Amino acid sequence: MRFAVIGSNFIADWFVAAAEACEGLTLHTAYSRTHEQAALNAQKWGFHSASHDLDALALDPEIDAVYIASPNACHFDQVKRMLLGGKHVLCEKPLVPSASEFETLLTLAQSRDLLLLEAMRPAHLPGIPTIKEHLPLLGTLRYAEFPYAQYSSRYQKFCQGIVENAFDPTFAGGALLDIGIYCIHWMAMLFGEPDSIRSAAAFLDYSIDINGMAICEYGSMQAVARYSKAHYSDSPAVIEGENGCLTLSPFPIPQEMKLYIKGKDPVTLALDTGQQDMRYEIQRFIEMAAHPLNAVDYQTVTLQTLRITDKIRAQNDIDFQKKKRNETQTSFSGSALLNSHTSR
């Protein structure tokens, strides 16, 4: 399978490094908006060719599949063009900002027998079956928490008055879709869609949502997602039931699971992630491209995740517009819950 890569950021670098550990693909063409940047990327990665023409790339008979790592706001148009050109598409998370956009693209992909897959690294980790197999040992589930706080390297520049793409709301980023999407995807992957959602978000004026949280109700269980681009945390994910609990760390790409069952000694299980964990999603993409219907389970979780983020966006007026914000305003009756992080 011959790949083109759209994007020039560090995530594209990660993809190229991980792809070198995979079988069945050739990294062929580097795309960027300018000829100069495309040529630089091609030279850096050792690709066969460079392109700055999206339509020509979509119709290039030398390309079978495209990996997209451009800003979130560009995904819909670029994915659509590549599908219309007959290319399989692996697109970085979030594949698109909304569920309706994803449904439109998925219908197009299915009508052309093409694979459309979100590059969501946790979904393809080899340790996922192990985690799912151990959930019944916890008994009736009562609580889960998925925390991810990563201090953005671009936040300090924003505080100095330098606004890069990551803090420009028109690029459809922000804490929810850049960071929280991992928490929500884990939730949907393990539990599906919740019955109801309560959420909160804090904003930077004329910029993005900078941190937030959501409490999702699953019958007798509450699952909490909390996320931030303005501070760092190494808290593990926690799933608790009436018979015990388990933790996953580091989150969101766990390397170990600790299992605590009532009346038994704690057990620590290694989760095989290894180096270049992006290789798992790339290898699975290559395998599923021959039979795109095999991707339905993964596409369903992507859709569920976007339905959840759509509701959180609606509750908090996350609309990708530059405007004056009241940073203390949340969709809860007060802001205390937003700032009360559970310590475990």
C-alpha positions as CSV (number, residue, x, y, z in Angstrom):
1,M,0.0,0.0,0.0
2,R,1.4,3.3,-1.1
3,F,0.8,6.2,1.3
4,A,0.8,10.0,1.1
5,V,1.1,12.1,4.2
6,I,-0.8,15.3,4.7
7,G,0.7,17.5,7.4
8,S,4.0,18.9,8.6
9,N,3.8,18.7,12.4
10,F,5.4,16.4,15.0
11,I,2.5,14.0,14.7
12,A,3.3,13.4,11.0
13,D,6.9,12.8,12.1
14,W,5.6,10.2,14.6
15,F,3.6,8.5,11.9
16,V,6.5,8.2,9.6
17,A,8.7,6.7,12.3
18,A,6.0,4.2,13.3
19,A,5.3,3.3,9.7
20,E,8.9,2.2,9.2
21,A,8.1,-0.6,11.7
22,C,5.1,-1.8,9.7
23,E,4.9,-4.2,6.8
24,G,2.9,-3.9,3.6
25,L,3.3,-0.1,3.0
26,T,5.5,2.3,1.1
27,L,5.7,6.0,2.2
28,H,5.5,7.7,-1.2
29,T,4.3,11.4,-1.2
30,A,4.5,14.3,1.2
31,Y,1.8,17.0,0.9
32,S,1.9,20.5,2.3
33,R,0.2,23.7,1.3
34,T,3.4,25.1,-0.3
35,H,5.8,23.5,-2.6
36,E,8.7,24.5,-0.4
37,Q,7.3,22.8,2.7
38,A,6.2,19.7,0.8
39,A,9.7,19.4,-0.7
40,L,11.3,19.8,2.7
41,N,9.1,17.1,4.2
42,A,9.8,14.7,1.4
43,Q,13.5,15.2,1.8
44,K,13.3,14.9,5.6
45,W,11.3,11.7,5.4
46,G,13.0,10.2,2.4
47,F,9.8,10.1,0.3
48,H,9.6,9.6,-3.5
49,S,7.8,12.8,-4.2
50,A,6.2,16.0,-2.9
51,S,2.9,17.7,-3.7
52,H,1.1,21.0,-2.8
53,D,-2.0,20.3,-5.0
54,L,-4.7,18.4,-3.1
55,D,-6.8,17.6,-6.2
56,A,-3.7,16.2,-8.0
57,L,-2.9,14.1,-4.9
58,A,-6.4,12.7,-4.7
59,L,-6.2,11.6,-8.3
60,D,-2.6,10.3,-8.3
61,P,-2.7,6.7,-9.4
62,E,0.5,6.0,-7.5
63,I,-1.2,6.6,-4.2
64,D,-3.5,4.0,-2.5
65,A,-4.0,5.6,0.9
66,V,-3.6,8.9,2.7
67,Y,-2.7,9.7,6.3
68,I,-4.0,13.1,7.4
69,A,-2.4,15.1,10.2
70,S,-3.5,18.6,9.4
71,P,-5.4,21.0,11.8
72,N,-8.8,19.7,12.8
73,A,-10.7,22.3,10.8
74,C,-9.1,21.0,7.6
75,H,-10.0,17.4,8.0
76,F,-13.5,17.3,6.5
77,D,-12.5,18.9,3.2
78,Q,-9.3,16.9,2.9
79,V,-10.9,13.6,3.8
80,K,-13.7,14.2,1.3
81,R,-11.4,15.0,-1.5
82,M,-9.3,11.9,-0.9
83,L,-12.3,9.6,-0.8
84,L,-13.7,11.1,-4.0
85,G,-10.3,10.4,-5.5
86,G,-10.6,6.7,-4.5
87,K,-8.1,6.8,-1.6
88,H,-8.4,4.9,1.7
89,V,-8.0,7.5,4.5
90,L,-6.5,7.3,8.0
91,C,-7.1,10.6,9.7
92,E,-5.9,11.9,13.0
93,K,-8.2,12.4,15.9
94,P,-10.7,14.0,16.0
95,L,-11.4,12.8,12.5
96,V,-13.9,15.7,12.2
97,P,-15.3,18.0,14.8
98,S,-18.9,16.7,14.7
99,A,-20.8,13.5,14.4
100,S,-22.9,14.7,11.4
101,E,-19.7,15.4,9.5
102,F,-18.4,12.0,10.3
103,E,-21.6,10.3,9.1
104,T,-21.4,12.2,5.8
105,L,-17.9,11.1,5.2
106,L,-18.5,7.5,6.3
107,T,-21.5,7.2,3.9
108,L,-19.2,8.4,1.1
109,A,-16.5,6.0,2.0
110,Q,-18.9,3.0,2.2
111,S,-20.5,3.9,-1.1
112,R,-17.0,3.6,-2.7
113,D,-15.9,0.5,-0.7
114,L,-13.1,2.6,0.9
115,L,-11.7,2.5,4.4
116,L,-12.2,5.6,6.6
117,L,-10.5,5.2,10.0
118,E,-9.7,7.6,12.8
119,A,-6.1,7.5,13.9
120,M,-7.0,7.0,17.6
121,R,-4.0,5.3,19.1
122,P,-5.7,3.8,22.3
123,A,-8.3,2.0,20.2
124,H,-5.7,-0.3,18.6
125,L,-3.4,-1.1,21.5
126,P,-2.8,-4.8,22.0
127,G,-3.7,-4.5,25.7
128,I,-7.3,-3.5,25.1
129,P,-8.7,-7.1,25.1
130,T,-6.9,-7.7,28.4
131,I,-8.5,-4.7,30.0
132,K,-12.0,-5.7,28.7
133,E,-11.5,-9.3,29.9
134,H,-10.9,-8.1,33.5
135,L,-13.8,-5.8,33.8
136,P,-16.3,-8.5,34.9
137,L,-14.1,-9.3,37.9
138,L,-14.9,-5.9,39.3
139,G,-18.6,-6.8,39.7
140,T,-21.3,-4.2,39.2
141,L,-19.5,-1.0,38.0
142,R,-20.1,2.1,39.9
143,Y,-17.5,4.7,38.9
144,A,-14.9,5.4,36.3
145,E,-12.5,8.3,35.8
146,F,-10.4,9.1,32.7
147,P,-8.0,12.1,33.4
148,Y,-5.7,13.6,30.9
149,A,-4.0,16.9,31.6
150,Q,-1.1,17.9,29.3
151,Y,0.5,21.3,29.6
152,S,0.6,22.6,26.0
153,S,4.0,23.7,24.8
154,R,2.3,26.6,23.1
155,Y,0.4,27.9,26.1
156,Q,3.3,29.9,27.4
157,K,3.5,31.6,24.0
158,F,-0.2,32.4,24.1
159,C,0.3,34.0,27.5
160,Q,3.0,36.2,25.9
161,G,0.6,37.3,23.2
162,I,1.8,34.9,20.5
163,V,-1.2,32.9,19.2
164,E,-0.3,29.8,17.3
165,N,-2.8,27.4,15.5
166,A,-3.3,25.3,18.7
167,F,-4.8,28.3,20.4
168,D,-6.7,29.7,17.5
169,P,-10.4,28.5,17.9
170,T,-11.0,28.7,14.1
171,F,-8.8,25.6,13.7
172,A,-11.4,23.6,15.7
173,G,-9.0,22.6,18.5
174,G,-9.2,23.2,22.2
175,A,-9.0,21.1,25.3
176,L,-12.1,19.0,24.5
177,L,-11.1,17.9,20.9
178,D,-7.4,17.9,21.3
179,I,-7.1,16.3,24.8
180,G,-10.5,15.3,26.1
181,I,-11.2,13.3,23.0
182,Y,-8.9,10.6,24.4
183,C,-10.9,10.4,27.7
184,I,-14.2,10.4,25.9
185,H,-13.0,7.7,23.4
186,W,-11.9,5.4,26.2
187,M,-15.3,5.9,27.8
188,A,-17.2,5.1,24.6
189,M,-14.9,2.2,23.8
190,L,-15.5,0.5,27.2
191,F,-19.1,1.6,28.0
192,G,-20.8,3.0,24.9
193,E,-22.9,6.1,24.9
194,P,-24.1,7.5,28.3
195,D,-27.7,8.1,29.2
196,S,-27.0,11.7,30.1
197,I,-24.1,14.2,30.4
198,R,-23.3,17.1,32.6
199,S,-20.2,19.1,31.6
200,A,-18.2,22.3,32.2
201,A,-15.5,24.2,30.4
202,A,-13.2,27.1,31.1
203,F,-12.0,29.4,28.3
204,L,-9.3,31.8,27.3
205,D,-10.6,35.0,25.9
206,Y,-10.6,35.1,22.1
207,S,-9.2,31.6,22.1
208,I,-10.0,28.0,22.9
209,D,-11.6,26.0,25.8
210,I,-8.5,25.4,28.0
211,N,-9.8,22.8,30.4
212,G,-13.1,21.0,31.2
213,M,-14.8,17.9,32.5
214,A,-17.9,15.8,31.9
215,I,-19.9,13.5,34.2
216,C,-21.6,10.8,32.1
217,E,-24.4,8.7,33.6
218,Y,-24.6,5.0,32.7
219,G,-27.5,3.8,34.8
220,S,-26.0,3.2,38.3
221,M,-22.5,4.2,37.2
222,Q,-20.9,7.6,36.7
223,A,-18.0,8.0,34.4
224,V,-15.9,11.2,34.6
225,A,-13.7,12.7,31.9
226,R,-11.4,15.6,32.9
227,Y,-8.9,17.2,30.7
228,S,-6.7,20.3,30.4
229,K,-4.1,22.0,28.1
230,A,-3.0,24.3,30.9
231,H,-1.5,21.9,33.5
232,Y,0.0,18.5,33.8
233,S,-1.2,15.4,35.7
234,D,0.0,11.8,35.9
235,S,-3.2,10.5,37.4
236,P,-4.2,7.0,36.3
237,A,-7.5,6.1,34.8
238,V,-9.7,4.3,37.4
239,I,-12.6,1.8,37.0
240,E,-14.4,0.8,40.2
241,G,-16.9,-1.9,40.9
242,E,-18.6,-3.5,43.9
243,N,-15.9,-6.3,43.9
244,G,-12.8,-4.2,43.3
245,C,-11.2,-1.7,41.0
246,L,-8.4,-1.4,38.4
247,T,-6.1,1.4,37.3
248,L,-4.5,2.1,34.0
249,S,-1.3,4.1,33.7
250,P,0.1,6.1,32.2
251,F,-3.1,7.4,30.7
252,P,-4.2,7.5,27.9
253,I,-1.6,5.1,26.5
254,P,-1.3,2.7,29.5
255,Q,1.6,0.4,29.9
256,E,0.3,-1.4,33.0
257,M,-2.9,-2.3,34.7
258,K,-3.2,-2.8,38.5
259,L,-6.1,-5.0,39.7
260,Y,-7.5,-4.8,43.2
261,I,-10.1,-7.5,44.0
262,K,-11.6,-7.8,47.5
263,G,-9.9,-10.4,49.6
264,K,-7.0,-10.9,47.1
265,D,-3.6,-9.5,46.8
266,P,-3.2,-6.7,44.2
267,V,-2.0,-7.8,40.8
268,T,0.0,-5.8,38.3
269,L,-0.3,-6.7,34.6
270,A,2.0,-5.3,31.9
271,L,0.1,-4.0,28.8
272,D,2.3,-4.5,25.7
273,T,2.6,-1.1,24.1
274,G,6.3,-1.0,23.3
275,Q,7.9,1.7,21.3
276,Q,6.2,3.5,18.3
277,D,2.7,2.6,19.5
278,M,1.2,4.3,16.4
279,R,2.3,1.2,14.5
280,Y,-0.7,-0.8,15.8
281,E,-3.2,1.6,14.2
282,I,-1.2,1.7,10.9
283,Q,-0.9,-2.1,10.7
284,R,-4.6,-2.5,11.4
285,F,-5.5,0.1,8.8
286,I,-3.5,-1.8,6.2
287,E,-5.2,-5.1,7.1
288,M,-8.7,-3.6,7.1
289,A,-8.3,-1.7,3.8
290,A,-8.8,-5.0,1.9
291,H,-12.1,-5.5,3.8
292,P,-13.4,-2.1,4.9
293,L,-16.5,-3.5,6.5
294,N,-14.2,-5.0,9.2
295,A,-13.8,-1.4,10.5
296,V,-17.4,-1.0,11.6
297,D,-16.8,-1.6,15.3
298,Y,-14.0,1.1,15.3
299,Q,-16.2,3.5,13.3
300,T,-19.1,3.0,15.7
301,V,-16.9,4.1,18.7
302,T,-15.7,7.1,16.7
303,L,-19.3,8.1,16.0
304,Q,-20.3,7.6,19.7
305,T,-17.4,9.7,20.8
306,L,-18.3,12.5,18.5
307,R,-21.9,12.4,19.7
308,I,-20.7,12.8,23.3
309,T,-18.4,15.7,22.4
310,D,-21.2,17.3,20.4
311,K,-23.3,17.4,23.5
312,I,-20.4,18.8,25.6
313,R,-19.8,21.5,23.0
314,A,-23.5,22.4,23.0
315,Q,-23.6,22.6,26.8
316,N,-20.6,24.9,26.9
317,D,-20.9,27.0,23.7
318,I,-17.7,25.6,22.2
319,D,-18.3,27.1,18.7
320,F,-14.7,27.7,17.4
321,Q,-15.2,31.5,17.3
322,K,-12.9,34.2,18.6
323,K,-14.9,36.0,21.2
324,K,-14.8,37.4,24.7
325,R,-15.4,34.6,27.3
326,N,-16.2,34.5,30.9
327,E,-13.7,32.0,32.1
328,T,-15.5,31.2,35.4
329,Q,-18.8,30.3,33.7
330,T,-19.7,26.6,33.6
331,S,-22.7,24.6,32.8
332,F,-22.8,23.4,36.4
333,S,-24.5,25.4,39.1
334,G,-21.0,26.4,40.3
335,S,-17.4,26.0,39.3
336,A,-16.4,23.9,42.4
337,L,-16.9,20.6,40.6
338,L,-14.8,21.7,37.7
339,N,-11.9,22.3,40.0
340,S,-12.3,19.3,42.4
341,H,-10.0,16.6,41.0
342,T,-10.1,13.3,42.7
343,S,-6.8,12.2,44.0
344,R,-6.0,8.5,43.8
